[in-house]
Amino acid sequence: MPNRLYQTVIHQMRDSIDRTIGVVDTTCSILACSDLGRVGETSADVPVEQITAGDSFVFNGYTYRPFGTQPASETAVFVEGTDELASKYAGVLAGSLTIIKQYYDEKFDRNNFIKNLILDNILPGDIYLKARELHFNTDVNRVCLLVRTVSKPDITTYDIIQNLFPDKNKDFIISINEREIAIIKETHQGTELKNLEQLARSIVDTLSGEFYTHCIVGIGTQVSGIKDLASSFKQAQMALEIGKIFDTEKTIVSYENLGIARLIYQLPDTLCEMFLKEVFKKGSIESLDQETLFTIQKFFENNLNVSETSRKLFVHRNTLVYRLEKIKKLTGLDLREFDHAIIFKVALMVKRYLTNKPTKY
């Protein structure tokens, strides 16, 4: 918070408090004082450790009261005198300055600005005005990575991720809720998706390998304007939701690689249900047991190759052909034909989507 705001409060209070009052920081410099001649002085004897400890103390004829919203106080008010009235004055000043400092930090804090921006809590017309107030670069490339903890989150998860991104002027770590942390990462023009996936992998490995915190990371697309940051954040959210349905084993899901799953996710439920009714006979898809579904999955994984699939399944080729004929009889689709295989693959994904019913953003 600018020292001029401290001085404004002290100046307003000096007529009501007939004593020397002021603000000192942990470098022992006087930031503001009712005696203007003392502003900028250094009081080297002030016990700094007592300011950071946050406890009131008396020193050299003055009463000191630390204040602030940080875990360790960085500033303290001082009031001339060591009597009970001086302690009350110090309490009033510390309380007033704490409220003002908190309001100022919320108003001008960059992290708070970014959080409001990606959550659409700021009017479009105010974005650039606010960015100018914060001296925020609006034209660089950025991307959103959303970290969601799967296991019970640890209170240190946020601090760990912050330590992985030490440049606070370029990268911003935003706590979205109890389980989600957004990383707004500045990128270069030539940054490729594989570089972002490597970064996400390092986050996952660090949290799981060293701190036993399991998580998944969603990656949005890179954007060049500040207004598009909200889009990158929503894409990262969508990547996590779609990954939860179609790629449950993946710990890193990129919006750019979602493929047809993204299209299905954006379709209305009624359209999906209509598609399934048109493709399958009533109840036919439900009649497929787990063994049959596993066979179908392996058949797709081996590019509709009967010989290769039978080898991977350790079954005779004729056994696999029999199973495929059975599927054809139940569903009316011959998976050995490319067009039928595509329809069946999409239909299974649609069915899986409807069963999970994700929350859309």
C-alpha positions in Angstrom: 0.0 0.0 0.0 1.4 3.5 -0.9 2.9 5.4 2.0 0.8 8.4 1.0 -2.3 6.5 2.2 -0.7 5.9 5.5 0.2 9.5 5.8 -3.4 10.6 4.9 -4.8 8.5 7.8 -2.2 9.7 10.2 -2.8 13.3 9.2 -6.6 12.9 9.8 -6.0 11.3 13.2 -3.4 13.8 14.5 -6.0 16.4 15.6 -7.9 13.8 17.6 -4.8 12.2 19.1 -2.7 14.8 20.8 0.5 12.7 20.6 3.1 11.8 18.0 1.8 8.9 16.0 3.1 7.2 12.9 3.8 4.0 10.9 7.1 2.1 10.8 8.1 -1.0 8.7 10.4 -3.9 9.2 13.4 -1.9 7.8 12.9 0.5 10.8 11.9 3.3 8.4 9.2 5.7 9.4 6.6 5.6 6.5 4.2 8.1 7.9 4.2 10.4 11.0 2.2 13.3 12.5 5.6 15.0 12.8 6.3 15.4 9.0 10.0 16.0 9.7 10.4 12.4 10.9 9.0 10.8 7.7 11.8 8.8 6.1 13.9 8.5 9.3 15.4 5.2 10.4 14.9 4.0 13.9 17.6 1.3 14.0 16.9 0.3 17.5 13.2 -0.8 17.0 13.0 -4.6 17.6 12.0 -5.8 14.1 11.3 -9.4 15.3 8.5 -8.1 17.5 6.9 -6.4 14.5 6.9 -9.6 12.4 5.7 -11.6 15.4 2.5 -9.4 15.4 2.5 -8.7 19.1 2.1 -5.2 20.7 5.1 -3.9 22.5 6.5 -0.9 24.3 9.9 0.5 23.3 11.8 3.7 24.0 8.8 5.6 25.3 6.4 4.5 22.4 3.7 1.9 22.2 3.9 -0.2 19.0 1.1 -2.3 17.4 1.8 -4.4 14.3 -0.9 -4.6 11.6 -1.6 -6.0 8.2 -3.1 -9.1 6.5 0.0 -11.1 5.8 1.0 -14.1 7.8 3.8 -12.1 9.3 3.2 -8.4 9.9 5.4 -6.0 7.9 4.3 -2.7 9.5 3.3 -1.3 12.9 1.8 1.9 14.2 3.5 3.7 17.0 2.0 6.1 19.5 3.9 8.4 21.9 3.6 7.1 25.5 3.4 3.8 27.3 0.1 4.2 29.2 -3.2 2.6 28.7 -4.5 5.4 26.5 -1.5 5.0 24.2 -2.3 1.3 23.9 -6.0 2.2 23.0 -4.9 4.8 20.4 -2.5 2.2 18.9 -5.3 -0.3 18.7 -7.7 2.1 16.9 -5.0 3.1 14.4 -3.9 -0.5 13.7 -7.5 -1.6 13.1 -8.2 1.4 10.8 -5.1 0.8 8.8 -5.7 -2.9 8.5 -9.1 -2.4 7.0 -7.8 0.3 4.6 -4.8 -1.9 3.6 -7.1 -4.9 3.0 -9.4 -2.8 0.8 -6.5 -1.4 -1.2 -5.0 -4.9 -1.7 -8.3 -6.3 -2.9 -8.8 -3.4 -5.2 -5.3 -3.3 -6.7 -4.1 -6.9 -6.3 -3.3 -8.5 -9.6 -4.2 -12.0 -8.5 -7.7 -10.8 -7.5 -8.0 -9.0 -10.9 -7.1 -12.2 -12.8 -9.5 -14.3 -10.7 -12.4 -11.9 -11.4 -11.4 -11.9 -15.1 -11.4 -15.6 -15.6 -14.6 -16.1 -13.6 -16.4 -13.4 -15.6 -16.8 -11.2 -12.5 -15.7 -8.0 -14.2 -17.4 -6.1 -16.9 -15.8 -6.2 -20.4 -15.6 -2.4 -20.5 -13.6 -2.3 -17.2 -11.0 -4.9 -18.1 -8.5 -2.6 -19.9 -9.1 0.2 -17.4 -8.3 -2.1 -14.5 -5.3 -3.5 -16.3 -3.9 0.0 -16.8 -4.3 0.7 -13.1 -2.3 -2.4 -12.2 0.3 -1.9 -15.0 -0.8 -5.3 -16.3 0.6 -6.3 -19.8 -2.5 -7.0 -21.9 -0.9 -8.1 -25.2 1.3 -11.1 -24.3 0.4 -14.7 -24.9 -1.0 -16.6 -22.0 -2.6 -20.0 -21.3 -4.6 -21.4 -18.4 -3.7 -24.7 -16.7 -6.3 -25.9 -14.2 -5.0 -28.3 -11.5 -7.7 -30.3 -9.8 -6.7 -32.5 -6.8 -8.2 -36.0 -6.8 -7.1 -37.0 -3.4 -7.9 -34.9 -0.3 -6.1 -31.6 -0.9 -3.4 -30.5 1.4 -3.2 -27.0 2.7 0.3 -26.7 1.2 -0.7 -27.6 -2.4 -1.2 -23.9 -3.3 2.2 -23.0 -1.8 3.9 -25.9 -3.7 2.5 -24.7 -7.0 3.5 -21.1 -6.3 7.1 -22.2 -5.7 7.1 -23.9 -9.1 6.3 -20.5 -10.7 8.5 -17.9 -8.9 8.1 -15.1 -11.4 5.0 -13.3 -9.8 5.0 -10.6 -12.6 4.4 -13.1 -15.4 2.7 -16.1 -13.9 -0.3 -16.1 -11.6 -1.5 -18.8 -9.3 -5.2 -18.5 -8.5 -7.1 -20.6 -5.9 -10.5 -21.3 -7.5 -12.0 -23.5 -4.8 -11.0 -26.2 -2.3 -9.8 -28.6 -5.0 -8.9 -26.4 -8.0 -6.0 -24.1 -8.6 -5.7 -22.1 -11.9 -2.2 -21.3 -13.3 -2.2 -18.3 -15.7 1.1 -18.9 -17.5 2.8 -16.4 -19.8 4.0 -18.1 -23.0 6.1 -17.2 -26.1 5.0 -17.1 -29.7 6.6 -20.5 -30.5 5.4 -22.4 -27.4 4.0 -25.7 -28.5 1.4 -27.9 -26.8 4.0 -30.5 -26.0 5.9 -27.9 -23.9 2.7 -27.2 -21.9 2.1 -30.9 -21.5 5.6 -31.3 -20.2 5.0 -28.5 -17.7 1.8 -30.1 -16.6 3.6 -33.4 -16.2 6.2 -31.8 -13.9 3.3 -30.4 -11.7 1.6 -33.8 -11.5 4.9 -35.6 -10.8 6.0 -33.1 -8.1 2.7 -33.2 -6.3 2.3 -37.0 -6.4 5.9 -38.0 -6.1 7.1 -35.7 -3.3 3.9 -34.7 -1.5 1.5 -37.7 -2.3 -1.2 -35.4 -3.7 -2.8 -36.9 -6.8 -4.2 -34.4 -9.3 -5.2 -34.0 -12.9 -4.4 -31.0 -15.1 -6.5 -29.4 -17.8 -4.9 -27.3 -20.4 -6.7 -24.5 -22.3 -5.6 -23.0 -25.6 -3.1 -20.2 -25.7 -4.6 -16.7 -26.1 -3.0 -13.4 -27.1 -5.4 -10.9 -25.5 -6.4 -10.4 -21.9 -10.1 -10.6 -22.7 -9.7 -14.2 -24.0 -8.2 -15.5 -20.7 -11.7 -16.4 -19.5 -12.1 -18.6 -22.6 -8.8 -20.4 -21.9 -9.9 -21.0 -18.3 -13.3 -22.5 -19.4 -11.5 -24.7 -22.0 -9.3 -26.1 -19.2 -12.4 -26.7 -17.1 -14.1 -28.5 -20.1 -11.0 -30.6 -20.7 -11.1 -31.8 -17.1 -14.8 -32.6 -17.3 -14.5 -34.4 -20.6 -11.4 -36.3 -19.4 -13.4 -37.5 -16.4 -15.9 -39.1 -18.9 -13.8 -40.4 -21.7 -10.2 -40.5 -20.5 -10.4 -41.5 -16.9 -6.8 -42.8 -16.7 -5.2 -39.6 -18.0 -3.7 -37.1 -15.6 -3.2 -34.5 -18.3 -6.0 -33.5 -20.6 -5.6 -30.8 -23.3 -8.6 -29.0 -24.8 -6.9 -29.2 -28.3 -6.7 -33.0 -28.2 -10.3 -33.7 -27.1 -11.4 -34.5 -30.7 -14.9 -35.8 -31.1 -15.4 -36.0 -27.3 -15.6 -32.2 -27.3 -18.3 -32.3 -29.9 -20.4 -34.9 -28.0 -20.0 -32.9 -24.8 -21.5 -29.8 -26.4 -24.5 -31.6 -27.9 -27.9 -31.3 -26.0 -29.0 -34.5 -24.2 -32.2 -34.8 -26.3 -30.2 -34.9 -29.5 -27.9 -37.6 -28.1 -30.8 -39.7 -27.0 -32.4 -39.4 -30.5 -29.1 -40.5 -32.1 -28.9 -43.6 -30.0 -32.5 -44.5 -30.8 -31.8 -44.2 -34.5 -28.6 -46.2 -34.4 -29.6 -49.1 -32.2 -32.6 -51.3 -31.8 -34.4 -50.7 -28.6 -32.4 -52.1 -25.7 -29.7 -53.6 -28.0 -26.8 -51.5 -26.6 -27.7 -52.5 -23.1 -27.6 -56.2 -24.0 -23.9 -56.1 -24.6 -22.0 -57.6 -21.7 -18.6 -56.5 -20.4 -16.7 -59.2 -22.4 -18.3 -58.1 -25.6 -17.6 -54.5 -24.9 -13.9 -55.3 -24.1 -13.7 -57.2 -27.4 -15.1 -54.2 -29.3 -12.6 -51.9 -27.5 -9.6 -54.1 -28.5 -11.0 -54.3 -32.1 -11.0 -50.5 -32.4 -7.5 -50.3 -30.8 -6.2 -52.6 -33.4 -7.6 -50.7 -36.3 -10.4 -53.2 -37.1 -7.8 -55.9 -37.9 -9.3 -59.3 -37.1 -6.1 -61.2 -37.0 -4.2 -58.7 -34.8 -7.1 -58.4 -32.4 -7.5 -62.1 -32.0 -3.8 -62.4 -31.3 -4.0 -59.7 -28.6 -7.1 -61.3 -27.0 -5.5 -64.8 -27.2 -8.5 -66.2 -29.0 -8.9 -68.1 -32.3 -9.7 -65.9 -35.3 -13.0 -67.7 -35.8 -14.0 -67.0 -32.2 -13.5 -63.3 -32.8 -15.5 -63.5 -36.1 -18.3 -65.3 -34.2 -18.4 -62.5 -31.6 -18.5 -59.8 -34.3 -21.4 -61.6 -36.0 -23.2 -61.8 -32.7 -22.7 -58.0 -32.3 -24.0 -57.5 -35.8 -27.1 -59.5 -35.0 -27.8 -57.6 -31.8 -27.2 -54.1 -33.2 -27.4 -54.3 -36.9 -23.9 -52.9 -37.3 -21.0 -54.9 -38.8 -17.8 -53.5 -37.1 -15.7 -54.9 -39.9 -17.1 -52.2 -42.1 -15.5 -48.8 -41.5 -18.7 -46.7 -41.7 -20.5 -49.0 -39.2 -17.4 -49.0 -36.9 -17.4 -45.2 -36.8 -21.1 -45.1 -36.0 -20.7 -47.7 -33.2 -17.7 -45.9 -31.7 -19.5 -42.6 -31.6 -22.6 -44.2 -30.2 -20.6 -45.8 -27.3 -19.1 -42.4 -26.5 -22.6 -40.8 -26.6 -23.9 -43.5 -24.3 -21.0 -43.0 -21.9 -21.6 -39.3 -21.9 -25.3 -39.6 -21.1 -24.6 -42.0 -18.3 -22.2 -39.6 -16.6 -24.2 -36.5 -17.0 -21.4 -33.9 -16.3 -21.9 -30.4 -15.0 -21.4 -28.0 -17.9 -19.7 -24.7 -17.6 
